[in-house]
């Protein structure tokens, strides 16, 4: 019996395939404050509610502060992992990152992935898959996109 899902081996991915991942995540105080402080990012947009309520973001109240972009990136890739990373042997690249719109406390994020390319690797037991990941908020507004290449195990014989 396989330890991971049955449809996420190298052979299961085809260029042009698009996946809407099942999970969503509402961004909370811990997502921003806890993680952002751990990496010593002290930008006022993340912590100064008084300042942000006066800004041009159009937000008011407790959700006026913006999420740290690194958290947005991690969250979208994390939401995609159940379908794109269960048989990953190595993360090879994460690039072409675009943070398209601000994410605020209370926003709910969802992830989509498109398979851009599949190719053989130097290993007989694995191939390389390149994904384009997209993140949207509860308003279907694009908040993130980026490309990720992964070394993924081939289906066992």
N, C-alpha and C positions, 0 to 999 in steps of 0.2 A: 504494500500500500504506500503510495507516495506521501511524503511529509508536507508537500506544498500543493497548491492548486493544480488541476489537471490541464489547464489551458494557458500556461505561461512559460512554456519552454521555447527555445529559439525557433523551432519549426512552426510554432503557433502564431508568429508575428509576420504580417505581410505589409509591404509599403502601401500607404493609402488607408490602412485600417485606422478607424477612429474609435476611441473608447470614452464613454462618460463614466467616471468612477463613482461608485455607489455612495461613498461617505461624504459628508460635509462637516465643517467645523466652524462654530461661532467663536470669534476672537474675543478673548477675555483679558482682564487685567494682568493675570499671570503671564499670558502669552507675550505681552508687551513689556511690562515693567520688570518682571523677574529675569527674563532672558536678556533683555536689552541692557540691564545693569550688569549682568554677568560678563558681557563683552565690552563693558565700559563705554557704551554709547550713551552720552549724556545730552544729546540734542534736545532742545526745549520742545520741539514738536511732539516728542514722545512723553514728556513729563510735566510740562507747564500748562495745565488746564486753563488757567486764567488767560495766558497769552493766546492759546489756541482758540478760545471762545471769541476773541477779538479778530481772528485772522480771516482770510478770504476763503477758507475751506467750505463755508456754508454750514458747518456743523455747530450744534449748540449742546450744552449740557455735558454729562459725563463721557459722552463718546466723541468729544471734540479732538482728542489727541490721536495722532496717526500711529499706526503700527510700524515698527522697525522693518525695513524691507527684507532683511535677512530672515526674519520670522515668516514673512509672506512667502518667500521662496521655499523655505523649508517645509512650510505647511502644504503648499501645492504639490511638491515632489513627494512628500509623505503621504498625502491622500491618494497619489497615483501608485504607490509602491505595491499594494496588494495585487495589482494587475500587471505591473511592469518590473517588479524587483524580487519576487519570491525565489526565483532561480538565478539571481544575479551572483556571479562569482567575483566581479570587480566593477566598480564604478570608474569609467574611463575619462569622461569629460562632462562638464556642465558649463555651457557657454551661451552666447547670444541672448543673455538675460535682459529682459525689459520689464521694468515695473511701470505699468501702463496708467494706473490711477491709484490714489491713496486708499489705504485700508484703515478703517477706524474701529475702535472698540465696539463690539456688538455686531459688526459685519459678519456674515456667514460666507465662507469660501467653499467653492466646489472646483473640482479638477477634471480636465479632459486631456487626453493624450492622442497624438497622431503618430503612427509609425512612418518615419521618413525613409529609413533604409535598413536593410538587413544584409550582412555580408559574413563570409567565413572569416575565422580567426586563425592564428597559428596553432591553436589547440584543437584536437580532434573532437573533444567532448563539449565544445562551446562555440558560439558565434557572437557577432557584435550586432546589436540593435540600436539604432538611433531614433529617439523619440523627440517630438516637440510637445512640451507640456504647456497647457493653458490654464489659467486660473480666472474664475469669475466670482463676483459677489452675488448677494441675494437679488440684485437688480439685473443680473446677467451682464453687468459691466465688466469688461476685461480689466484685470488688475495685474496680471503677470503672464509672461511667456518666456520660454527658454528651451534650449535643446540639451539633451542628455544622451550620451552613448554609454552602453552597458555591455559587459561580457556576460552572456546568458547561457546557462547550461542547455545542452541538447537533450532531447528525450532519451531516457535510458533504453538500451536495446532489450 
